Amino acid sequence: MAALTTPTTPAALPAIPHRVYIQRIRDVINSQEFAQRYPGVAKRIFQPVRVRLLTIPLNALIIAAAFMIITTGTGGLAGKILAALIIGNAFASLGFLGHEVMHNAVVRTPWFKNVVGGLCLSPFWVGPLLWRIWHNEMHHNHTQHPKRDPDTSPSYEQLANSRLLRFVFRFVRPERFILIPLVGVRFTIHTHLMLWKVQKLWRGRKRATLWAQWAIGFFVWNGLAFVLGFPTYFWSYLLPFFIGNFVLAGYIATNHLLNPQMMDRDELQSSLSVRVPWIFDVWHLGFAHHVPHHLFPAMSHKWGPLMGEVIGKLWPDRYHELPILQAWRLLWKTPRLYLDYDQLIDPNNRRIFPTLGRGLTPDSV
């Protein structure tokens, strides 16, 4: 495969150091004007929000109600589909809570954080140790770095050197509907690729812990097939598992995959927030507000809308926020392969697309 471009070039806009972003935002939050407009918020905004733990019993009640619909046959097939959709979203909500917990935004006692985070992520077979290494350390410290971020898309150069990638990109094309069911397993597939990658870094107790935490989630949840019988297991766990995957991937794909890659850390240029209907913003714990999260990972997503407003006023040329349907449309219309830091390329027809902040807009494709 012949190269179409010179080696990857630096991003068009220079990166702003993380400490500069943080200092300017803190100056705003500590200002008298902010205190008058939002009394008491400056003292609370970076503190753990323990009340978020109520998400666990609330989702448990939602899951229990949906389970009753399934087991009693209320509403027939339509009732079971609705119940599966509800449980899948509840699993996703718990996953978002686990994400927040593991960032110290809810509780900070290490053992309690691991227990709660592990419980919330267990429907997707993700252990707290894997999540901390993969997400907190690898992804957050190297967001959209072409070599170091395990969650960024591959490059055209990598495609040229990989038979596996060439095979995958024969099927994952914007106009091919196989992309839709793939979203239903994307998070779990990527989780297992990361489990295999991370476990190679260690031997002994840490490697055993990684696999033990995975095994607990996998065997406990899939053990329901023997306890409940396959039909009930299918409607109350297996189908909701895929629906939860779809919800997680539906958000995660918007977080960074439309943004340019960056050699130097720049959270605003490399991240995207999305706007969703209020009921999902509440149920999914504000995970849509992703730009503020990358600047302040230990801040609860509760404060995402307010922090996004502050950031957008300070850096309107760098802050990215779109309605989620527009973000999905851009994901559908553009390929997930980088030609260089600022451009995407479809390897099948060689069509080139810009990224957010480099010319990509809802009206440009």
Sequence and secondary structure as in RCSB ss.txt:
>XXXX:A:sequence
MAALTTPTTPAALPAIPHRVYIQRIRDVINSQEFAQRYPGVAKRIFQPVRVRLLTIPLNALIIAAAFMIITTGTG
GLAGKILAALIIGNAFASLGFLGHEVMHNAVVRTPWFKNVVGGLCLSPFWVGPLLWRIWHNEMHHNHTQHPKRDP
DTSPSYEQLANSRLLRFVFRFVRPERFILIPLVGVRFTIHTHLMLWKVQKLWRGRKRATLWAQWAIGFFVWNGLA
FVLGFPTYFWSYLLPFFIGNFVLAGYIATNHLLNPQMMDRDELQSSLSVRVPWIFDVWHLGFAHHVPHHLFPAMS
HKWGPLMGEVIGKLWPDRYHELPILQAWRLLWKTPRLYLDYDQLIDPNNRRIFPTLGRGLTPDSV
>XXXX:A:secstr
    SSS    SS    HHHHHHHHHHHHTSHHHHHHSTTHHHHTTS  GGGGGHHHHHHHHHHHHHHHHHHTTT
HHHHHHHHHHHHHHHHHHHHHHHHHHHTTSS   HHHHHHHHHHHHGGGT  HHHHIIIIIIIIHHTTT TTT T
TS  BHHHHHT HHHHHHHHH  TT TTHHHHHHHHHHHHHHHHHHHHHTT  THHHHHHHHHHHHHHHHHHTHH
HHH HHHHIIIIIHHHHHHHHHHHHHHHHHHTTS   SS  TTTT  EEE  HHHHHHTTTTT HHHHHH TTS 
GGGHHHHHHHHHHH TTT  EEEHHHHHHHHHHS S EEETTEEE TTT  EEE BTTTB TTT 
